[in-house]
């Protein structure tokens, strides 16, 4: 089972020295990654901050940065943040259950993802 996924940001994170970091690695999230940030006061005041904490926990590498912190994620361009949010959803929800049924009219078997349960 693959637990780490490489990515390349569309724009890249610009550090304090002006160096651009585009390539990185994101790992699959654990239950703790999703539950523990809910205790953070910043998340309790603003639920949108949950994304910042989640990404800082699951991104294990970004260019030559030594550590990925919430400040790193806060410093991303909007396009890069959206890219990482989408990637997080894709890799953590890729094994979405499907429902298989047979069409009563033509007899063809069809698989329908149950992703509507997420929304």
ABEGO torsion letter per residue (X at the ends): XBABBBBBBAAEBBBAAGBBBABBBBBBBBAAAAAAAAABAAAAABAAAAAAAAAAAABABBEABABBBAAAAAABBAAAAAAAAAAAAAAAAAABBBBBBBBAAAGBBBBBBAAAAAX
